[in-house]
Amino acid sequence: MGKTGVLSVLLFFGVAGAGLAQDNFVYDSQGKPDPFIPWVTSDGRLQILESREKKDASELSLEGIIYDKYGLSYAVVNGEVVKIGDNIDGYQILKIEEKRVIFIRDGELKAMEIKEEGT
């Protein structure tokens, strides 16, 4: 084996060894969107990425409704796009109406109305 071959082997093991010696890398997005998380779900919906600051699990925030009278309605709850049957923070989406969403948890219903701008 010539000098080039030995150099190639040493370079290969040096690079491979450096990769093995590293600790597990954890990405810190610093509040920015994580580029490793897809923005579109497998069923084609745009995913709104949640903030790093988690809300209290019992606190729901209804931020928007995309209403379709034929049943394909969506709501934005705690920064996440949800549809009927989805679960968020322990609540299941039971019904999405034009101006409110009805949730259920442990057999208890909770209705939230969308707040109009300026109110």
Rosetta silent file (secondary structure, phi, psi, omega in degrees, C-alpha in Angstrom):
SEQUENCE: MGKTGVLSVLLFFGVAGAGLAQDNFVYDSQGKPDPFIPWVTSDGRLQILESREKKDASELSLEGIIYDKYGLSYAVVNGEVVKIGDNIDGYQILKIEEKRVIFIRDGELKAMEIKEEGT
SCORE:     score description
SCORE:     0.000 S_00000001
   1 L     0.000  132.212 -177.967    0.000    0.000    0.000 S_00000001
   2 L   -84.191 -178.488 -179.723    1.439    3.357   -0.981 S_00000001
   3 H   -59.784  -37.766 -179.286    1.462    6.640    0.893 S_00000001
   4 H   -65.029  -41.590  179.750   -1.873    7.614   -0.673 S_00000001
   5 H   -65.011  -44.606  178.875   -3.508    4.379    0.477 S_00000001
   6 H   -63.605  -43.356  178.852   -2.238    4.717    4.049 S_00000001
   7 H   -61.840  -40.422  179.076   -3.287    8.370    4.123 S_00000001
   8 H   -63.934  -42.710  179.721   -6.763    7.429    2.865 S_00000001
   9 H   -64.709  -45.735  178.945   -7.160    4.751    5.548 S_00000001
  10 H   -62.432  -42.044  178.862   -5.987    7.099    8.306 S_00000001
  11 H   -63.508  -42.827  179.693   -8.283    9.858    7.042 S_00000001
  12 H   -61.076  -49.821 -178.954  -11.235    7.454    6.894 S_00000001
  13 H   -68.751  -31.428  176.597  -10.736    6.178   10.459 S_00000001
  14 H   -65.158  -44.430  178.851  -10.059    9.695   11.726 S_00000001
  15 H   -69.775  -44.312  179.927  -13.366   10.983   10.291 S_00000001
  16 H   -64.045  -41.889  179.783  -15.301    7.851   11.319 S_00000001
  17 H   -65.677  -37.998  178.825  -13.827    7.945   14.816 S_00000001
  18 H   -64.773  -36.526  178.386  -14.669   11.626   15.226 S_00000001
  19 H   -68.626  -34.479 -179.505  -18.283   10.860   14.299 S_00000001
  20 H   -76.585  -27.859 -175.509  -18.489    8.050   16.835 S_00000001
  21 H   -79.873  -14.006 -177.375  -16.936   10.072   19.635 S_00000001
  22 L   -73.625  146.483  172.989  -19.545   12.855   19.517 S_00000001
  23 L   -73.031  166.888  176.634  -22.341   12.972   22.061 S_00000001
  24 L   -62.458  132.345 -178.701  -25.937   12.869   20.876 S_00000001
  25 L   -88.446  132.976  176.423  -26.787   16.177   19.273 S_00000001
  26 L  -119.103  123.350 -178.376  -29.963   17.952   20.412 S_00000001
  27 L   -75.569  129.264  176.019  -31.271   20.759   18.222 S_00000001
  28 L  -110.439  107.266 -175.110  -32.085   23.992   20.084 S_00000001
  29 L   -78.009  -13.356 -179.329  -34.439   26.050   17.938 S_00000001
  30 L    52.078   42.193  177.007  -34.326   29.047   20.302 S_00000001
  31 L    83.603   -3.883  179.330  -38.031   29.691   19.711 S_00000001
  32 L   -93.161  159.877  177.632  -37.745   29.497   15.910 S_00000001
  33 L   -58.608  137.390  178.914  -39.445   26.807   13.785 S_00000001
  34 L   -76.284  119.328 -177.486  -37.532   23.524   13.825 S_00000001
  35 L   -69.967   -8.079 -179.107  -36.378   22.854   10.225 S_00000001
  36 L   -94.494   -1.969  178.461  -36.517   19.099   10.870 S_00000001
  37 L  -105.005  125.030 -179.580  -40.292   19.040   11.500 S_00000001
  38 L   -65.026  144.550 -179.840  -42.502   18.959    8.373 S_00000001
  39 L   -87.528  -12.626 -179.511  -44.965   21.841    8.020 S_00000001
  40 E  -118.851  130.717 -179.932  -47.543   19.690    6.211 S_00000001
  41 L   -74.449  169.612 -178.247  -49.138   16.643    7.847 S_00000001
  42 L   -63.903  -23.479  178.119  -49.452   13.286    6.059 S_00000001
  43 L   -95.122   11.751  172.021  -53.103   14.078    5.236 S_00000001
  44 L    91.152    4.721  179.071  -52.160   17.388    3.591 S_00000001
  45 L   -86.155  145.740  175.070  -53.043   19.854    6.373 S_00000001
  46 E   -75.384  127.452 -178.894  -50.758   22.733    7.231 S_00000001
  47 L   -94.870  126.087  174.786  -49.348   22.193   10.694 S_00000001
  48 L   -91.107  119.981 -175.751  -48.996   25.257   12.902 S_00000001
  49 L   -74.246  133.476 -177.695  -45.994   24.677   15.089 S_00000001
  50 L   -75.741  153.785  179.235  -46.647   25.162   18.759 S_00000001
  51 L   -69.798  154.711  177.383  -44.706   27.630   20.828 S_00000001
  52 L   -67.878  -23.202  179.270  -41.946   26.388   23.116 S_00000001
  53 L   -85.215  107.288 -179.115  -43.833   27.904   26.040 S_00000001
  54 L   -75.936  142.532  174.908  -46.397   25.257   26.969 S_00000001
  55 L   -88.531  163.561  174.066  -49.743   26.329   28.324 S_00000001
  56 L   -57.911  136.199 -175.531  -51.409   24.741   31.304 S_00000001
  57 L   -59.315  -27.592 -179.381  -52.981   21.481   30.081 S_00000001
  58 L   -85.731   -7.412 -178.535  -56.410   22.566   31.312 S_00000001
  59 L   -95.986  118.725  176.853  -56.169   25.895   29.467 S_00000001
  60 L  -109.742  144.158  177.934  -57.467   25.860   25.908 S_00000001
  61 L  -126.728  111.207  177.773  -57.156   28.770   23.536 S_00000001
  62 E   -86.022  112.439 -172.703  -59.469   28.833   20.529 S_00000001
  63 E  -104.877  -17.216  179.872  -57.622   30.944   17.969 S_00000001
  64 E  -176.845  158.365  177.804  -59.582   30.332   14.789 S_00000001
  65 E  -134.867  133.829  171.604  -62.223   28.301   12.985 S_00000001
  66 E  -112.368   98.518 -170.507  -62.355   27.187    9.371 S_00000001
  67 L   -95.795  135.488  174.976  -66.018   26.243    9.098 S_00000001
  68 L  -132.527  117.793 -175.823  -67.539   24.059    6.386 S_00000001
  69 L   -64.258  -11.825  178.623  -71.240   23.299    6.693 S_00000001
  70 L   -93.013    5.346  171.148  -70.608   19.928    5.002 S_00000001
  71 L   102.880    1.580 -179.994  -68.470   18.702    7.897 S_00000001
  72 L  -100.158   46.686 -176.544  -64.875   19.337    6.846 S_00000001
  73 L   -85.711  152.684  177.346  -64.312   22.017    9.463 S_00000001
  74 E  -132.771  157.052  175.446  -61.053   22.728   11.277 S_00000001
  75 E  -134.381  154.147  174.196  -60.151   24.794   14.323 S_00000001
  76 E  -107.185  110.658 -177.211  -56.907   26.294   15.575 S_00000001
  77 E  -123.377  125.198 -179.021  -56.568   25.404   19.261 S_00000001
  78 L    51.282   37.265  177.213  -53.421   26.204   21.254 S_00000001
  79 L    79.327    8.823 -177.493  -51.621   26.858   17.972 S_00000001
  80 E  -121.304  137.053  177.265  -52.515   23.468   16.477 S_00000001
  81 E   -81.154  124.069 -177.539  -54.887   22.739   13.582 S_00000001
  82 E  -130.386  160.405  176.327  -57.468   20.153   14.703 S_00000001
  83 E  -131.229  174.194  179.746  -60.597   18.498   13.321 S_00000001
  84 L   -56.444  131.373 -179.939  -63.512   16.593   14.834 S_00000001
  85 L    97.771  -18.843  178.777  -62.229   13.550   16.728 S_00000001
  86 L   -71.794  157.710  177.128  -58.735   14.941   17.355 S_00000001
  87 E  -113.982  141.187  175.779  -57.354   15.208   20.891 S_00000001
  88 E  -147.841  124.932  178.096  -55.561   18.199   22.356 S_00000001
  89 L    50.006   40.787  176.259  -54.404   18.666   25.952 S_00000001
  90 L    87.256   -5.761  178.366  -56.701   15.904   27.203 S_00000001
  91 E  -104.660  146.270  173.384  -59.790   17.178   25.351 S_00000001
  92 E  -106.063  139.964  177.902  -61.395   15.575   22.307 S_00000001
  93 E   -77.213  114.977 -177.855  -62.926   17.782   19.607 S_00000001
  94 E   -92.460  -41.859 -176.109  -66.601   16.814   19.578 S_00000001
  95 E  -154.486  140.785  174.608  -68.084   19.433   17.247 S_00000001
  96 E  -119.189  116.872  179.074  -66.905   22.457   15.259 S_00000001
  97 L  -106.633  178.516 -176.320  -69.564   25.063   14.570 S_00000001
  98 L   -59.976  -37.788 -176.325  -69.375   28.367   12.725 S_00000001
  99 L  -126.366    6.210  178.253  -68.498   30.400   15.835 S_00000001
 100 E  -153.773  161.687  177.630  -67.686   27.820   18.515 S_00000001
 101 E  -124.697  138.118  178.773  -66.009   24.504   19.231 S_00000001
 102 E  -111.068  125.187 -179.696  -67.324   21.879   21.630 S_00000001
 103 E  -109.705  159.517  173.732  -64.790   19.741   23.493 S_00000001
 104 E  -137.026  138.204  174.599  -65.311   16.714   25.731 S_00000001
 105 E  -149.688  128.715  179.773  -63.112   15.370   28.531 S_00000001
 106 L    51.782   38.866  177.463  -64.073   12.783   31.130 S_00000001
 107 L    79.527   -1.897  179.899  -67.718   13.005   30.011 S_00000001
 108 E  -103.318  134.012  179.104  -67.916   16.772   30.550 S_00000001
 109 E   -88.344  145.983  175.087  -68.604   19.161   27.680 S_00000001
 110 E  -138.273  121.860  179.256  -66.789   22.457   27.277 S_00000001
 111 E  -106.935  136.144  176.241  -67.849   24.986   24.620 S_00000001
 112 E  -127.327  132.638  178.153  -65.603   27.822   23.503 S_00000001
 113 E   -98.130  148.509  177.248  -66.670   30.655   21.251 S_00000001
 114 L   -74.160  135.847  179.347  -64.361   32.430   18.870 S_00000001
 115 L   -85.335  132.647  177.556  -63.603   35.967   19.982 S_00000001
 116 L   -73.718  148.963  177.435  -64.336   38.677   17.450 S_00000001
 117 L   -61.737  139.025  177.583  -61.506   41.107   16.671 S_00000001
 118 L    86.168    0.029  178.661  -61.590   44.209   18.831 S_00000001
 119 L  -110.656    0.000    0.000  -63.587   42.581   21.663 S_00000001
